[in-house]
Amino acid sequence: MCVGACALCPLRGGRGEGRLGFIIRPPHQLLPLLLCPGLRIPRLSVLCAQPRPRAMAISSSSWELPLVAVCQVTSTPDKPENFKTCAELVREAARLGACLAFLPEAFDFIARDPAETLRLSEPLGGNLLGEYTQLARECGLWLSLGGFHERGQDWEQTQKIYNCHVLLNNEGSVVATYRKTHLCDVEIPGQGPMRESNSTIPGPSLESPVSTPAGKIGLAICYDMRFPELSLALAQAGAEILTYPSAFGSVTGPAHWEVLLRARAIETQCYVVAAAQCGRHHEKRASYGHSMVVDPWGTVVARCSEGPGLCLARIDLNYLRQLRQHLPVFQHRRPDLYGSLGHPLS
């Protein structure tokens, strides 16, 4: 993909060793850009930021690195329409060569109230997950389904659900499930109260990092990003990519979204992938958006524009390992002073 967008872009001869991110914007938001011959990309630009330290520049060709896609959507209570939107983005991600596509929390729907949430929920073996299984198989890529309203095995007894992050492989098989452990029960002035526990049960455990074509992924969901213990536990268990599919609010978003994601990346020396909900879902709720990918240095290497769409980023695990060698913070930890993170993940 050859697009020269700013002075730091390596294709313009700038100091852009670390620029591995791309943004796809809706057609009405960008003028046509110069593209490689034969490559049909509707709207693409390079997000340029501060380059990596020269000593940690990428050694391999960036085009050989795995490509991931981060999808940004505006879910509503209309489940069929939500699936149609997500499927279009996943197919576009596959066409552009991504090996893994990330969807945000509540990709299936965002309801108006807890009663509607419970009514629209499904088990993992229901029709909707069946459609995503077929989609993954059809497109031949992995899917991170970032927050599915799951009726678990205890549904009949509890009449509550789980916020379940489902990871599908390119054959459509479920390879991991993580049920959100930190529920968002908060009252933010100007944003309105949120009581996730009205309809949702917290998950009982963390999920060990999962090997994927892009690297070992540690699963989390939205509010989990406020708890660094979780990200550190996943990193110590071998995670190379942390993912925080989210539906961040319009007040906390501008204040905390990017700084928390960058902090999680820096302290764990992991890539952080955050697919987000955006815009107004219905008369009672709106989300901040700004889906992004952050590299282990803390640089935002890809970011979605306003509105539904997707961004792309390359994952360079050689760079990650080099950074961890130069800055061996996990070797310098002092559990004798402040304790450990508890039992290793199973």
Secondary structure, 3 states (H helix, E strand, C coil): CCCCCCCCCHHHCCCCCCCCEEEECCHHHCCCCCCCCCCCCCCEEECCCCCCCHHHCCCCCHHHCCEEEEEEECCCCCHHHHHHHHHHHHHHHHHCCCCEEEECCCCCCCCCCHHHHHHHCECCCCHHHHHHHHHHHHHCCEEEEEEEEECCCCHHHHCCEEEEEEEECCCCCEEEEEECCCCCEEEECCCEEEEHHHCECCCCCCCCCEEECCEEEEECCHHHHHCHHHHHHHHHCCCCEEECCECCCCCHHHHHHHHHHHHHHHHHCCEEEECEEEEEEECCEEEECCCEEECCCCCEEEECCCCCEEEEEECCHHHHHHHHHHCCHHHHCCHHHHCCCCCCCC
